[in-house]
Amino acid sequence: MLFGLFRLIFGIAIFVILYFLIKKSHSKHKKLYLIINFFVSVAISTILALIPIENSFMTFSSLESVYDYTHIENIELVVNGEQTDFVVSTLMRNEYNYSIFPKTDKGWKIGMASDIKSVSTSLYGGASINVYRYKNSNDYYVSVYNSDGGPLEITDDRGSVFQSTEQTVYKLNQTYYIYYAYVNSFDDQYELIINGNTVKITDHLLH
């Protein structure tokens, strides 16, 4: 994950440069300045970790390349949107991480976790339904997790294409499925069809 490595190296470089400048100075407060130097270097690295400055001068040729630059997890599934791509990844067994990467005509840009907005969470039977949005764009992504186990027959009123990941819990001899789909211009009238039942998710909101 070069994104984090570069920021760590930059923070260390700032600390080392200031360290030697402080050591060479004739100040009577070197110890205090060294302590301040440490916290300043950490603060700079932390701030840079929240700002994808690379987006101003870098465009990645593939989704895989921008993902590898920013993450160490394994990609499990990709949902393609109009302006973005939604990536489901795993670092440890049965633990999923979500990322969204913006697209341009020339390639992909870095997306930050802070750019992902949780639009709504709803519950219908054993199905937990979450809707995510990238910034203020029209790119929305729906996830449906079946906590009862087993597959679901799932579509929506927009003709979205649903893909799924699965988690097998061997102790319970059960497989759990999570379904994902891209939805353009999601609104309050959006409906899912789960196992033949029409679900208007705004009627089942938890938030």
N, C-alpha and C positions, 0 to 999 in steps of 0.2 A: 504494500500500500504506500506508494510514493507520495501521495498527498500528505499523509501524516509525517512521513520520514523527512521530507523537505522542510517542513515547519519545525520539526525537532532540530534538524541541523542548523537552520537559520537562527533559532533561539540560542543554541549552544555557541554559535559564532558571535552573536551579539554579546553574550556573557563573557566570552574569552577576550574579545577586543576591549570591552570596557574594563575587564579585570586588569589587564596589563596597563591600560591608561591610568587606572586608579593607583596601581602599585608604583608607577613611575612618578606619580604626582607628589607634591610636598604637603598635601593636606594632612591635617591632624585628625581627620575624621574618616580615615580609610576603611576602618571596620564597618562603620555605618554605611558608607557608600557601597561597599561590597555586598552588604545585605540588601540594600536597595537595588543594586545591579541584578542580584538573583531574582527578586520578585518582578522587576521590570522585564527581564528576559522571559520569565514564565508567562507573564501577562501578554507579551507580544506574540509568543507562540500560540497561546490560547485564543487570542483574538483572530489571528490568521487562520486558525483551524475552523473558524466560523465564517470565513470569507473566501469564496472560491475565486481568488484573484486571477487564476489561470484562464478563467472564462474571457478575460479581456484580450488575451493574445493566443489562446490555444483552442483548437477544435479537434476532437477525436474522430478518427476515421470509422470507428465501429463502436457499438454499444459495449462489447466485451472489453475494448481497450480503455474506455472511460471508467468502466466498472472496476477493472483490475487496478487502475490508478488510485481509486478511492476506497476500495474494500478488499478484505481478505476472505470473505465468505464465498461459498460455492453458489453459483446461479442455479436455481431449481426451475424457474419458469419466467418467461417474459411475456407481458401483455403489451401489445403495440397500440399506441394512441395516435392522434393526429399531430399534436405538438410535442408529445413526450412519449417515453416508454416506461412501463412499470415493471420493476424487477423484484421477484421473490427469491430470497436466498437463505441458505442455512449455514451456520457456523458449527452448531452442535445439533445432535439428533433431536428432531421434533421441535426445534426452536427456529421460527421464521423471522426474517428481517425484510422490511419493505423499503425500496428506494425508487425515486422517480428522476429520470434524466431528460432534460429538454433537448429538442432536436432543432437543427437549422438545415438550410439547403446544402450546407457543406459537411455536416456531421453532427456529433453529439457534444453537449456541454456538461459540466459538472452540476449535479443536483444535490442540494443539501437537505438533511432531514427536516430542518426548519421550514423548508418550502412546501412540505406536505401538510395539508390541512385535513383534519378529521371532520367531515361534514355532518355525519350522523351515525348513530349506532342504534340498531333496533333488534328486537327479538321476536321470532315467530316459532312457537313450539321449541324444538331443539336447535333451530337455525339462528345463529348470530350473524347479523347483517351489518357490515360496515361500508361506508362510502368515503372515499378519499379524493381530494382535489389537489392539483398542482397549482400553487399560488392562487391567482385570480383568473386562471385560464378556464376554458370550457372542457378541459380534459378531466374526467372523473373516472374513478375505478371502484368497482363494487366487489367486495369479498363476502362470501357466504360460508360459514363454518357449521358443519353438522355435528353438534356435540353428542347426538344419539348414536353416532357411528353409522357406517354403511353409506352407500352412494345416494345421491339425490338426482332426480330429473329436474333440471332447472333451466329456464329460459326467462326472457323479459319481454316487455311490450315494445322494445326498440329493435329487436332482432339482433341483440348483442351476442357475440360468440364467447361462451364460457369455457375456460380451461380449468384444470384441477391439479392439486397436489394431494398426496395422501400420507398419512402418518399411521404406522402400524404399532399398536401397543400389544406386544406379545403376551404380557402377563394377563391382559384382559381378553386376549384372542379377538381383538377388534381393530378395524381399520377406520380411521377418521379422515374425512375429505374436506378440503377447502377449495371453493370455486371462485374464480376471478374473471372479471370482464371489464372491458373499456366501454364507457358510456359517454357520448358527446352531449353536452348541454343538459345535464341532469336537472330535473325539476321536481316539484312537489307531487306531480301526477305519476311519477315513475312507479311501475309495478313489476314485481317478479312473479313468475309462475313456478311454484315449488311443488313437485309431485302432483301436478294438475290443479293445485289450489292457487288462485290469484291473491297476491299479497301486496297491498299498497303500503309501502314501508313507513310512510308518515303516520299510519294508524298504529304502529307498534314501536314508536320511538322510545329509547331510553334517555337520549339527549339530542 
